Amino acid sequence: MSILGRNVVISKTTGQSAPFVIAGLKTKTWTINGTPVDVTSDDSTGWRELMDDAGLLSMDLSGEGFLEDDEMIAEIISGTIAATYTVSIDGIGDFTGKFALVSVASSAETSTAATQTISLQSAGVITYTPET
């Protein structure tokens, strides 16, 4: 499945009528993690055994680009633990839930525009709505 990068959108629910789209991102990365639970014992005949269910489910989001305002910087400085974000992926669907903004970084070379990187980690249940 091929997905055009501009069709992956990260937005924040703000209580306004329309969500705040994190504009200026050129690269967006999303990762869904299902950490297994190792139940290997001396009775496992030398082979690793994993529990049927994941021990921890999580989702991480990151983006890099030219942030068009200071919304993300203001959020991390405010000490807000988590806010509701949605990542919409064309052809796949929407993932919505509480995410903690864990870092905002900036990189600036002498002859190019400064870029910013943001990282978010899920802070609760994530709802998946498949695209119809």
N, C-alpha and C positions, 0 to 999 in steps of 0.2 A: 504494500500500500504506500503510495507516494502522497505526501502532504506538503502543500506549499507553506513555507514558513510564516508568511504574513497571515495565514489562516489559523494560526495558533495565537489566541488572545488571552492574556491574563488581566482580569478586572477585579476590582474591589467594590463590595457593597458599601454604600456610604449613607444610606437612608434617604438619598435624593431619588428622584424618579428614574434616573439612569445611573448605572454603575460607573465608577471611575475606571477607565481603561488605562493601564500603565503604558503610556505612549512612548515611542522612541526606541523600544527594544528591537534589536536586530536578531538576536539569538535567544531562543527560549528553550529551556530543557525541563522536562517533567519525568519523574521517576516514581514508580509505584513499587514499594518494597513489601515483601512477605517474608519475615524472618522466621526460619524454621526452628522447631524445638528439638534438640538432640536428646533422644531417650536411650542412647546406646548404653549397654551394661555388659558385665562379664558374660551374660547369657546370650549375647548378640553374635556369637560365632565369628568375631573379628570384623564384621561389617557394621557400618554406621546405620543406625535406625533413627528415623525422624517421625515425630508425631504427625498424624494426618492433618491437623489444623495448624495454621500459622500462629506463631507465638505473638507476633507483633506486626500489625499492618501500618504502613505509613506512606506518605506521599511527599516528595520534595519538589520544589519549583525553583528555577533560577532563570535569570535573564541578564543579557548584556546589551548595552546600546547607549543611546544619547537621551537620558531622561529629560523630558521637556518641561518639568517643573520640580518643585522641592517636596512634593507630597510624601515620597518614600523616606527622605531624610527627616522630615517633620515627624513621621510616624515612629521611626526607630528612636529618635531623641525623646519623644513623649513618654516612652516606657510602656506603650500599649503592648500587652502580651500577645493578643491574637485578634484578628479581624476576619470577616468572611470574605473569601476570595473565590473566584470561579476561573478555571482554565477551560476555554472552549477550543476544541480541536475539530476542525472541519473534517467530516467523514467518520469521526469516532463518537463525539458527544461532549458533554460537559461534566466536569468534576467540581463540586462545590462543597465548601466546608470552612472551618476555622483553620487559619494558618498563622504562624508566628513569623514575623519578619525578623530574621536572625542576623542579617548583615546587609550593609550597603557599602560598597567600595567604589573608589574612583581611580582611574589610571590615566595619566596624562604624559604624552610624549611632546617634545619641543615643537615638532612640526605638524602635529595632527590634533584634532579635536579630542578633548577628554571624553572617556567613556566611563559608564557606571555599570556596576554589577550588583544585582540584588539576589538574596537567597531567602526562601521561605520554607518552613517545615510544617507539616500538618500538626494540628493541636486538637484532634478529636476525630469523629467519624466523618468520612468523606462520602458524599452522595454522588453516584454516577448515573447520569441520564443519557442513554444512548441516542445518537442522532437517528431520526426517523426518516 
